[in-house]
Amino acid sequence: MSASVAGSTSSPFLPIPPSREIPLTFTASLKSWWSAGEKQGAAAEERLLRRLPFFVPEKMSTSATGDSPVIARTERVVLEAPKQYLNTLSIKSTNPSPDAPPPAVVLHGYGAGLGFFFRNYPTLATWAGHRGTNVYALDWLGMGRSARVPFHVKAKRDDVSGRVREAESFFVSSLEEWREKMGLEKMTLIGHSLGAYFSVAYALRYPTRVNKLILLSPAGVPHDPNNLTAPSRELTDTGDATSSVSAPAAAPASTNDVKRIRNEQREAKRQESRTVKLITYLWEEGWSPFQVVRCTLFWGPMLVGKYSSRRFSGLTEDEVRDIHEYIVNITLAKGSGEYCISHILAPFAHARMPLVDRIAALRIPITFVYGEHDWMDPVGGLQSLEKLRQAGNHHGRMFVVPGAGHHVYLDNPKAVNDLLTEELNHADIQQ
């Protein structure tokens, strides 16, 4: 078998029940709400990962993968603090190379989980197989299927730097402990949205442990309180069913690209309804959208269904059902890390301590990636590249992915996968 790995829905392992239909009635929503829990969450995650022919379910033999160049498994990596662990997907080369590049670590965004990247793992696995290295993905502490431990910030409300430092430490410190447990010397971090923000925060605190940063639609970059970042669009944007097939490859970002994205954002803000503005205000003031869903009790799965059916309409029917079931279970789990949002972001969704004001301290290659229809303001990426150049770091790059919104990796997976392979290999040249 070659080092190329392709996706598949077939599995030689024991079957697991299919996902429920997305609830359209109160009764169906009630049944979905009643059955949600850790066991269902694990099954929902496994359904997504079983699309990978090199994935081996827990306690199953690896013999079914044959001579695959990689083998993937999930595990709980236990941390030192009581009842703390990080849910982890490991995609490991079966033929490690002594000259292997540092492993890649995929880090999800706010309230998401490692299952969101099921369309990207085959390409990352192919890269790992070719290079004799590993790829990891994990759920942040307090999110996904990692431990839902209490999240508290002791700093007073007017102590902005203290609040930000504590909130960042909750995630960054657990990532560092995870790195030590996994025995990794250096990592290339691939972060999406808030996961990209925390990736930069980690690199600032542990610069010798990061080989490169690849930031997909990063949160918290610009410092302008009137920037055009529009989180409410996560509730209204739709997927593009043609993007993964017909859209061209990602291209280096130009000033005109940024202007075009910002003009779309400006128009979207102008057209926001009062209801959407209220939802946005509550979110930016610290109300967790997942807390709101949990408060609706039996209606929760139906609300999630309206979101997932619209937002991920570019996926197949089976994929939409599976990711919906996954989102329902991680959303209805106990609130934890999601409460960081009001300490990291101020009203109008700009960072309390913007990355653009801090990123120049880094001396590593950094790549910014935005979707053509992104609701994250890309001007922060351009400003960051300029700050890096002024500081003597000329290894910054920025790309725009056609036919993609905020979830660039799902909206146009082919373009993003090609770009990830290029950037992971490009890191060798830059170092």
C-alpha positions in Angstrom: 0.0 0.0 0.0 1.3 3.5 -0.9 1.7 6.3 1.6 -1.5 7.9 0.2 -4.5 7.7 2.4 -8.1 8.2 1.2 -11.3 8.6 3.1 -13.9 5.9 3.3 -17.1 5.1 5.1 -16.6 1.3 5.3 -15.4 -0.3 8.5 -14.3 -3.8 9.5 -15.2 -3.1 13.2 -18.3 -3.7 15.2 -21.2 -1.6 13.9 -22.5 1.4 15.8 -26.1 2.7 15.4 -26.5 5.4 12.8 -27.2 9.0 13.7 -30.7 10.0 14.4 -32.5 12.1 11.8 -32.2 15.8 12.5 -35.3 16.6 14.7 -38.1 18.6 13.0 -40.7 18.0 15.7 -40.8 18.5 19.5 -41.1 14.8 20.1 -38.0 14.0 18.0 -36.1 16.8 19.8 -37.2 15.5 23.2 -35.9 12.0 22.3 -32.6 13.4 21.1 -32.2 15.5 24.3 -33.1 12.5 26.5 -30.5 10.2 25.0 -27.6 12.8 24.9 -24.6 12.0 27.1 -21.0 10.8 27.2 -21.8 7.5 25.6 -23.7 9.1 22.8 -21.0 11.7 22.4 -18.4 9.0 22.0 -20.4 7.2 19.4 -21.0 10.5 17.5 -17.3 11.2 17.4 -16.5 7.7 16.3 -19.0 7.9 13.4 -17.1 10.8 12.0 -13.7 9.2 12.6 -14.7 5.8 11.1 -14.7 7.6 7.7 -10.9 7.3 8.0 -9.8 3.8 6.8 -6.7 4.0 9.1 -8.8 4.7 12.2 -9.0 2.0 14.9 -11.7 2.1 17.6 -10.7 1.8 21.2 -9.6 -1.7 22.3 -9.7 -3.0 18.8 -6.8 -4.6 17.0 -4.7 -2.6 14.5 -4.5 -5.6 12.2 -7.5 -4.5 10.2 -5.6 -1.5 8.9 -3.3 -3.8 7.0 -0.1 -2.1 5.8 -1.4 1.4 6.2 1.3 4.0 6.5 -0.5 5.5 9.5 -2.8 4.3 12.3 -5.2 6.6 14.1 -6.6 6.0 17.6 -8.3 8.2 20.3 -7.4 8.3 23.9 -7.8 10.3 27.1 -4.5 11.9 28.0 -4.7 12.3 31.8 -3.3 15.5 33.3 -1.9 16.0 36.8 -4.9 17.8 38.3 -7.7 15.5 39.5 -10.3 14.6 36.9 -8.6 16.5 34.2 -7.9 14.9 30.8 -7.7 15.9 27.1 -9.5 13.8 24.5 -6.9 13.1 21.8 -6.8 11.7 18.3 -3.3 10.4 17.4 -2.5 9.7 13.7 0.9 7.9 13.9 3.3 6.9 11.2 3.9 3.1 11.1 7.4 3.8 9.7 8.8 6.8 11.6 11.6 8.7 10.0 14.7 9.9 11.8 14.5 13.1 9.8 10.8 13.6 10.4 9.5 17.1 10.8 7.8 18.1 14.0 4.3 16.7 14.3 1.2 18.8 13.5 -1.4 19.4 16.2 -4.9 20.4 15.1 -6.7 22.7 17.6 -10.5 23.4 17.2 -12.4 26.6 17.8 -14.9 27.8 20.3 -17.3 25.2 21.5 -16.3 22.7 18.7 -14.2 19.5 18.8 -11.7 17.4 17.0 -14.5 15.7 15.0 -15.0 18.8 13.0 -11.8 18.1 11.0 -12.9 14.7 9.6 -12.5 16.0 6.0 -8.9 17.1 6.7 -7.5 14.1 8.5 -7.0 12.0 5.3 -4.7 14.6 3.7 -2.8 15.2 7.0 -2.4 11.4 7.4 -1.0 11.2 3.9 1.5 13.9 4.8 2.4 12.1 8.0 2.8 8.8 6.1 5.1 10.4 3.5 7.2 12.2 6.1 7.3 9.5 8.8 5.9 11.8 11.4 2.6 12.1 13.4 -0.5 14.2 13.5 -2.5 14.9 16.6 -5.8 16.6 17.3 -7.2 17.3 20.7 -10.2 18.8 22.4 -9.4 21.8 24.5 -9.9 21.4 28.3 -13.5 22.1 29.0 -14.7 21.6 25.4 -15.5 18.8 23.1 -15.1 15.5 24.9 -12.3 16.6 27.2 -12.9 17.0 30.9 -15.6 19.5 31.8 -13.9 21.1 34.8 -15.1 24.3 36.5 -13.9 27.5 34.8 -13.2 30.4 37.1 -11.3 33.7 36.7 -10.3 35.3 40.0 -9.1 38.6 38.6 -11.5 41.6 39.1 -13.6 42.9 36.2 -11.4 46.0 35.7 -8.2 43.9 35.7 -8.2 43.3 32.0 -4.7 41.8 31.7 -5.3 39.6 34.7 -8.6 38.3 33.3 -7.0 37.5 29.9 -3.9 35.9 31.5 -6.1 33.6 33.6 -8.4 32.7 30.8 -5.5 31.9 28.4 -3.7 29.9 31.1 -6.6 27.6 31.5 -6.1 26.4 27.9 -2.4 27.1 27.3 -1.1 25.4 30.5 -3.2 22.3 29.8 -1.8 22.2 26.2 1.8 22.4 27.6 1.1 19.6 30.1 -0.4 17.5 27.2 2.8 18.1 25.1 5.0 16.9 28.0 2.8 13.8 28.5 3.0 13.0 24.8 6.8 13.5 24.8 6.8 16.1 21.9 9.8 18.3 21.6 8.3 20.8 19.1 4.9 21.1 17.3 3.4 22.8 14.3 0.1 24.1 15.5 -2.9 24.3 13.2 -5.6 26.3 15.0 -9.0 27.4 13.9 -10.8 30.5 15.3 -10.4 30.7 19.1 -8.1 27.6 18.7 -5.8 29.8 16.5 -5.9 32.6 19.2 -4.8 30.1 21.9 -2.1 28.7 19.5 -0.6 32.2 19.3 -0.9 32.6 23.1 0.8 29.2 23.6 3.7 30.2 21.2 4.2 33.5 23.1 4.5 31.6 26.4 6.4 28.6 25.1 8.3 29.9 21.9 10.8 27.1 21.9 8.1 24.4 21.6 6.5 25.7 18.4 7.9 25.1 14.9 5.2 27.0 13.0 1.7 28.4 13.3 -1.0 27.9 10.7 -4.0 30.1 11.7 -7.3 29.3 10.1 -9.7 32.2 10.4 -8.1 33.3 13.7 -10.1 35.1 16.4 -8.9 38.0 18.5 -6.4 39.5 16.0 -7.4 43.1 15.2 -7.3 45.9 17.8 -9.9 48.2 16.3 -13.1 48.1 18.4 -15.1 49.0 15.3 -13.7 46.1 13.3 -16.0 44.2 11.0 -15.8 40.8 12.8 -19.4 39.6 12.9 -20.0 36.5 15.1 -23.7 36.7 14.4 -23.0 35.4 10.9 -22.2 32.0 12.4 -26.0 31.8 13.0 -27.0 32.9 9.5 -24.3 31.8 7.0 -24.8 28.7 4.9 -22.4 26.2 3.5 -21.5 26.1 -0.2 -22.3 22.7 -1.8 -20.0 23.4 -4.7 -17.0 24.8 -3.0 -15.1 21.5 -2.4 -15.6 20.5 -6.1 -15.4 23.6 -8.2 -13.7 26.3 -6.2 -10.1 27.2 -7.1 -7.2 26.7 -4.8 -6.3 29.1 -2.0 -4.3 32.1 -3.2 -2.0 34.6 -1.5 -4.1 37.4 0.0 -4.1 40.8 -1.8 -5.3 44.1 -0.5 -8.2 43.9 -2.9 -9.1 40.5 -1.4 -9.2 42.0 2.1 -11.3 45.0 0.8 -13.8 42.6 -0.8 -14.2 40.5 2.3 -14.6 43.6 4.5 -17.2 45.1 2.1 -19.2 41.9 2.5 -18.9 42.1 6.3 -19.9 45.7 6.3 -23.1 44.9 4.3 -23.9 41.9 6.6 -23.6 44.1 9.7 -25.8 46.7 8.1 -28.5 44.1 7.5 -28.4 42.5 10.9 -31.9 42.1 12.4 -32.6 43.3 15.9 -32.9 39.7 17.1 -29.5 38.8 15.7 -28.0 42.0 17.2 -29.5 41.0 20.6 -28.0 37.5 20.3 -24.6 39.0 19.3 -24.7 41.4 22.2 -25.5 38.6 24.7 -22.7 36.5 23.3 -20.1 39.3 23.4 -21.2 40.1 27.0 -20.3 36.6 28.2 -23.5 34.6 27.6 -22.5 31.3 26.2 -24.6 30.3 23.1 -24.3 26.7 24.4 -25.7 27.8 27.7 -28.7 29.3 25.9 -29.3 26.0 24.0 -29.1 24.0 27.3 -31.6 26.3 28.9 -34.1 25.5 26.2 -34.0 21.9 27.4 -36.0 19.6 25.1 -35.9 22.1 22.3 -32.1 22.2 22.2 -31.5 19.5 19.6 -34.1 21.1 17.3 -32.3 24.5 17.6 -28.9 22.8 16.9 -30.6 21.1 13.9 -31.6 24.4 12.4 -28.0 25.6 12.7 -26.3 22.5 11.4 -28.6 22.0 8.5 -28.0 25.5 7.3 -24.4 26.0 8.1 -23.1 22.7 6.9 -25.4 22.4 3.8 -22.3 21.7 1.7 -21.8 18.3 3.3 -23.5 15.1 2.3 -26.8 14.2 4.1 -25.0 11.5 6.1 -22.3 13.9 7.1 -24.7 16.6 8.2 -26.6 14.1 10.3 -23.4 12.8 11.9 -22.0 16.2 12.6 -25.3 17.4 14.0 -25.4 14.4 16.4 -21.8 15.3 17.4 -22.6 19.0 18.0 -25.8 18.1 20.0 -23.8 15.9 22.4 -20.9 18.3 23.0 -23.3 21.3 23.3 -25.5 19.6 25.9 -22.5 18.6 28.0 -21.7 20.5 31.2 -20.6 24.1 30.6 -16.9 24.7 31.2 -14.3 26.2 28.9 -16.9 28.0 26.9 -17.2 30.6 29.6 -13.8 32.0 28.7 -15.3 34.1 25.9 -16.2 37.2 27.9 -12.7 37.3 29.3 -11.0 37.0 26.0 -13.3 39.1 23.8 -14.8 42.5 24.7 -18.2 43.7 23.3 -18.2 44.0 19.5 -16.0 40.8 19.4 -12.6 42.4 19.5 -9.9 41.0 21.8 -9.2 42.6 25.1 -5.5 42.0 24.4 -5.4 41.8 20.6 -2.9 39.4 19.0 -1.8 42.1 16.5 -0.2 43.9 19.5 1.7 40.9 20.7 2.5 38.7 17.7 5.7 40.6 16.7 7.5 38.9 19.6 7.4 35.6 17.7 10.3 34.5 15.4 8.7 31.5 13.8 6.8 31.1 10.5 3.2 32.2 10.8 0.5 31.7 8.1 -2.9 33.4 8.2 -5.8 31.8 6.3 -9.2 33.4 5.8 -12.3 32.4 3.9 -13.6 34.4 0.9 -16.8 34.9 2.9 -15.3 34.9 6.4 -16.9 36.8 9.2 -13.5 37.3 10.9 -12.0 40.6 9.9 -8.9 39.8 7.8 -7.4 43.3 8.3 -5.8 41.9 11.5 -3.9 39.4 9.4 -2.4 42.1 7.2 -1.5 44.2 10.2 0.1 41.3 11.9 2.2 40.5 8.8 3.4 44.1 8.8 4.3 44.0 12.5 6.2 40.8 11.9 8.2 42.3 9.1 9.0 45.4 11.1 10.3 43.1 13.8 12.5 41.2 11.3 10.4 38.1 10.8 9.8 37.7 7.1 8.2 34.3 7.3 4.6 35.5 7.5 2.1 34.6 4.8 -1.6 35.1 4.3 -4.1 33.3 2.0 -7.7 33.5 1.1 -9.7 30.4 0.5 -12.4 30.7 -2.3 -15.9 29.6 -1.7 -15.4 29.4 2.1 -16.7 31.1 5.2 -15.5 30.9 8.7 -15.2 27.1 8.7 -12.7 27.2 5.9 -11.6 23.6 6.4 -15.1 22.2 5.9 -16.4 24.7 3.4 -13.6 24.1 0.9 -11.6 21.1 2.2 -9.7 20.5 -1.0 -8.2 24.0 -1.1 -7.4 23.9 2.6 -6.0 20.4 2.5 -3.7 21.3 -0.4 -2.6 24.5 1.5 -1.9 22.6 4.7 0.3 20.1 2.9 2.1 23.0 1.2 2.6 24.9 4.5 3.7 21.9 6.5 6.4 21.2 3.9 7.2 24.8 3.5 8.1 25.0 7.1 11.2 22.9 6.4 12.4 25.4 3.9 11.9 28.3 6.2 13.7 26.8 9.2 
